Amino acid sequence: MRLTTAVMGAAMLMWASAAAAQKPDFSGKWAVDTEKTTAANPAQQGGGGPPGGGRFGAGPMTIKQDAATLTTERETQNGVTSTVYKLDGTETTTTTQRGEQKNKASWDGSTLMILTTRPGMDGATMTTKSVYALEGEYLVVTMTMQTPNGEMIRKTFYKKGA
C-alpha cells in the first residue's frame, strides 16, 4: 500500500512539473481592449495612433504559433506587416521601411520575451523588449523601450476573438 501511494505521489509530481513547463499558445486574432490598456498607461493618454495604440502603435494582431516559430501579423497604415520569431532564441531579421530589424525570442517560464533592435532616428539603434503573457482571458504585451527621454513602458491588453 505504501509503495502504491509513493508511486502515485511521484507520478502526480512529475505530471505537475510537466504541466508547469508547457509553453502557452498565443495563436488567434487579438484586438486591443482600449479601456483596459488606457487604464494601465494613464501617463500616455492622447498619444495618437490607432485606438489604444498611443505612441507604441498597438493595434489588432493575428498570431500563428507552432513548436518552432511565432508569427505576428499587424494591421498598419501601410497594410499588414508580418514578423516571424524563432522560439529557440535564434536571431531573425525583418526588413522594414527604416531598415533591417533584428529579433530574438526566448521563453522565460510561461512568458515569451522578444528583443528587437532597429535603426532609430539620427542613426541611433533602438532596442525594444516585449514580453507576451496570458493573464486570464487577456494576452498582455508589456513593451519597454529606451528613448532619448528615458525608458518608456507600455502594457497593451488584447482580447481574443476580434
PAVEX-910855 format. One line per field, with one value per residue (C-alpha): x, y, z negated; residue number from 1; residue in one letter. Coordinates in Angstrom, 3 decimals, padded with zeros to 6 digits. Example, Ala and Ser with C-alpha at 12.3 -4.5 7.8 and 13.67 -1.06 7.14 Angstrom:
2
px <- c(012.300|013.670)
py <- c(-004.500|-001.060)
pz <- c(-007.800|-007.140)
nr <- c(1|2)
rest <- c(A|S)
END
This chain:
162
px <- c(000.000|002.820|004.586|001.408|000.956|004.599|004.406|001.168|002.667|005.761|003.611|001.494|004.623|006.057|002.736|002.586|006.170|005.466|002.289|004.162|006.866|004.395|004.539|001.304|-000.140|-000.737|-002.394|-005.506|-006.916|-006.451|-007.921|-006.776|-009.000|-008.791|-010.332|-008.072|-004.969|-005.677|-006.216|-002.860|-000.998|-002.508|000.575|000.496|-003.081|-003.597|-000.559|-002.336|-002.309|-004.956|-007.378|-005.439|-002.262|-000.706|002.902|003.623|001.098|-000.532|-003.450|-005.231|-002.941|-003.098|-000.663|000.229|002.352|003.859|006.628|009.404|008.017|005.634|004.374|002.623|000.545|-000.380|-002.629|-000.826|-001.433|000.714|-001.105|-000.428|003.091|004.261|007.158|008.426|010.226|012.147|011.274|014.677|016.401|017.845|018.006|015.759|015.934|012.986|013.245|011.205|010.840|013.592|015.979|016.765|015.209|016.755|014.567|015.413|012.679|013.167|010.973|011.074|008.761|005.309|006.179|007.793|010.374|011.223|014.209|014.142|016.875|016.274|017.601|016.289|016.420|019.797|021.469|020.996|019.973|016.697|016.105|012.677|011.800|008.308|007.027|003.996|001.962|-001.519|-003.425|-006.846|-008.686|-006.129|-002.895|-000.799|002.165|004.479|006.795|009.863|011.650|014.705|014.072|016.003|013.623|014.371|012.712|009.076|006.949|003.556|001.159|-001.306|-004.238|-005.589|-008.826|-009.209|-011.793|-011.799)
py <- c(000.000|002.413|001.652|002.404|005.711|006.655|005.775|007.743|010.727|010.672|010.393|013.376|015.422|014.590|015.482|018.819|019.636|018.790|020.899|023.861|023.591|023.788|026.920|028.798|029.034|032.679|031.779|033.675|037.005|039.641|043.143|045.837|046.312|050.106|050.732|048.308|049.454|053.148|052.444|050.622|053.515|056.749|058.894|058.015|059.017|061.131|059.746|059.432|056.398|053.714|053.217|052.056|052.481|055.623|056.168|052.455|051.906|048.772|047.618|044.408|041.440|037.848|035.355|031.981|029.705|026.252|024.482|026.367|029.798|032.570|034.825|038.135|039.926|043.506|045.941|049.227|052.357|050.776|047.443|044.215|043.599|040.115|039.172|035.652|034.864|031.631|030.310|028.690|032.056|032.248|035.794|036.650|039.671|041.575|044.349|047.441|050.914|052.109|049.256|045.852|044.905|042.077|039.993|037.402|035.485|033.356|031.730|032.681|030.139|030.775|034.215|034.967|037.750|039.340|041.676|043.874|046.181|048.506|051.711|054.757|058.426|060.057|056.688|055.528|051.940|051.452|048.440|047.247|044.392|042.937|040.381|038.294|036.719|035.271|036.788|035.195|035.940|038.557|038.497|041.180|042.597|044.717|046.755|048.502|050.968|053.128|056.651|059.932|060.906|057.747|054.381|054.051|051.094|050.325|047.496|046.543|044.279|042.170|040.221|037.175|036.743|040.156)
pz <- c(000.000|-000.898|002.370|004.366|002.537|003.123|006.835|007.252|005.437|007.646|010.786|009.717|009.015|012.447|014.126|012.278|013.285|016.927|016.924|015.450|018.127|021.028|023.117|023.788|027.273|028.184|031.525|032.542|033.604|030.926|030.584|028.190|025.153|025.277|021.863|020.006|021.940|021.271|017.571|017.405|019.099|017.716|018.419|022.135|022.993|026.075|027.889|031.229|033.480|033.586|030.701|027.700|029.692|028.295|029.267|029.473|032.285|030.877|032.961|033.924|034.410|035.532|034.042|035.527|033.374|033.704|031.802|033.638|034.552|033.613|036.403|035.774|038.386|037.558|039.354|040.011|042.041|044.781|044.803|042.931|041.616|040.721|038.434|037.764|034.500|033.901|030.459|029.899|029.368|032.887|034.248|037.197|039.492|040.907|043.487|042.588|044.068|041.706|042.483|041.048|037.735|035.703|033.374|030.754|028.901|025.787|023.179|019.521|017.946|019.440|020.840|024.177|024.321|027.667|028.008|031.102|032.381|035.295|036.780|034.993|035.761|036.423|036.987|033.398|032.682|030.819|028.594|027.510|025.159|025.497|023.008|024.017|021.215|020.803|017.876|017.632|020.882|021.952|023.879|022.192|024.088|021.944|024.131|022.731|025.000|024.430|025.759|025.644|022.814|020.819|020.535|021.625|020.575|022.089|021.300|024.002|023.186|026.068|026.067|028.291|030.986|032.611)
nr <- c(1|2|3|4|5|6|7|8|9|10|11|12|13|14|15|16|17|18|19|20|21|22|23|24|25|26|27|28|29|30|31|32|33|34|35|36|37|38|39|40|41|42|43|44|45|46|47|48|49|50|51|52|53|54|55|56|57|58|59|60|61|62|63|64|65|66|67|68|69|70|71|72|73|74|75|76|77|78|79|80|81|82|83|84|85|86|87|88|89|90|91|92|93|94|95|96|97|98|99|100|101|102|103|104|105|106|107|108|109|110|111|112|113|114|115|116|117|118|119|120|121|122|123|124|125|126|127|128|129|130|131|132|133|134|135|136|137|138|139|140|141|142|143|144|145|146|147|148|149|150|151|152|153|154|155|156|157|158|159|160|161|162)
rest <- c(M|R|L|T|T|A|V|M|G|A|A|M|L|M|W|A|S|A|A|A|A|Q|K|P|D|F|S|G|K|W|A|V|D|T|E|K|T|T|A|A|N|P|A|Q|Q|G|G|G|G|P|P|G|G|G|R|F|G|A|G|P|M|T|I|K|Q|D|A|A|T|L|T|T|E|R|E|T|Q|N|G|V|T|S|T|V|Y|K|L|D|G|T|E|T|T|T|T|T|Q|R|G|E|Q|K|N|K|A|S|W|D|G|S|T|L|M|I|L|T|T|R|P|G|M|D|G|A|T|M|T|T|K|S|V|Y|A|L|E|G|E|Y|L|V|V|T|M|T|M|Q|T|P|N|G|E|M|I|R|K|T|F|Y|K|K|G|A)
END
